[in-house]
Amino acid sequence: MGTILNYLPAPAAFDPDVISIMAKAYEQALASLESPPPQSVRELIAARIIGLTRGGERDPHTLCEKAIAALGILRNAQPAKAQTTQPSP
């Protein structure tokens, strides 16, 4: 399937630690999908992660979540539990 390195126009533009963060986010994003995604979806995920990283984001979980959210597709991830609030007395 490849790695995010396949989608970096110039890997030297990012330091190794940042590339590692992007790679982790990319792999998490692919693993969260219901089936192996086609090339076009992998490209979109990588582009979103790279763009967010260029904008300063460094949290792999946030990069993954935002890349997947941008696609608007369903994933294997468990839905978040709804929080209930108690009315104040």
C-alpha positions as CSV (number, residue, x, y, z in Angstrom):
1,M,0.0,0.0,0.0
2,G,2.9,2.4,0.5
3,T,3.7,4.9,3.1
4,I,3.2,8.6,3.4
5,L,6.7,9.1,2.1
6,N,5.3,8.2,-1.3
7,Y,3.2,11.3,-1.2
8,L,5.7,13.8,0.1
9,P,6.9,16.1,-2.7
10,A,10.2,16.8,-0.8
11,P,10.7,14.6,2.3
12,A,13.6,16.8,3.3
13,A,11.1,19.6,3.9
14,F,10.2,17.9,7.2
15,D,12.5,16.7,9.9
16,P,12.6,12.9,10.6
17,D,10.5,13.3,13.8
18,V,7.7,15.1,11.9
19,I,7.8,12.5,9.1
20,S,7.4,9.8,11.8
21,I,4.4,11.6,13.2
22,M,2.8,11.9,9.7
23,A,3.6,8.2,9.0
24,K,1.9,7.1,12.3
25,A,-1.2,9.2,11.5
26,Y,-1.4,7.9,8.0
27,E,-1.1,4.3,9.1
28,Q,-3.8,4.9,11.8
29,A,-6.1,6.5,9.2
30,L,-5.8,3.5,6.8
31,A,-6.3,1.0,9.6
32,S,-9.4,2.8,10.8
33,L,-11.2,2.3,7.4
34,E,-13.6,-0.6,6.9
35,S,-11.7,-2.0,3.9
36,P,-8.4,-1.3,2.1
37,P,-9.0,2.1,0.4
38,P,-8.3,2.7,-3.3
39,Q,-5.3,4.7,-4.3
40,S,-7.3,7.9,-4.7
41,V,-8.5,7.8,-1.1
42,R,-4.9,7.0,0.2
43,E,-3.8,10.1,-1.8
44,L,-6.5,12.3,-0.2
45,I,-5.6,11.1,3.3
46,A,-1.9,11.7,2.8
47,A,-2.5,15.2,1.3
48,R,-4.7,16.1,4.2
49,I,-2.2,14.9,6.8
50,I,0.7,16.7,5.0
51,G,-1.4,19.9,4.8
52,L,-2.3,19.9,8.4
53,T,1.3,19.2,9.3
54,R,2.5,22.1,7.3
55,G,-0.1,24.2,9.2
56,G,1.6,23.2,12.5
57,E,-0.4,20.2,13.7
58,R,1.9,17.6,15.3
59,D,-0.5,15.2,17.2
60,P,-0.8,11.9,15.2
61,H,-4.3,11.2,16.6
62,T,-5.6,14.7,15.6
63,L,-3.9,14.4,12.1
64,C,-5.6,11.0,11.6
65,E,-9.0,12.1,12.8
66,K,-9.0,15.3,10.7
67,A,-7.8,13.5,7.6
68,I,-10.6,10.9,7.9
69,A,-13.2,13.5,8.8
70,A,-12.4,15.4,5.7
71,L,-13.3,12.3,3.6
72,G,-16.7,12.0,5.2
73,I,-16.7,8.2,5.2
74,L,-17.5,5.5,7.7
75,R,-14.8,3.8,9.7
76,N,-14.2,0.8,11.9
77,A,-13.6,3.0,14.9
78,Q,-16.1,2.8,17.8
79,P,-18.4,5.8,18.0
80,A,-17.9,8.0,20.9
81,K,-20.3,7.6,23.8
82,A,-22.8,10.4,24.1
83,Q,-22.4,12.4,27.2
84,T,-25.4,13.1,29.3
85,T,-25.7,16.1,31.4
86,Q,-27.6,16.3,34.6
87,P,-29.9,19.3,35.0
88,S,-28.7,21.7,37.6
89,P,-30.9,22.1,40.7
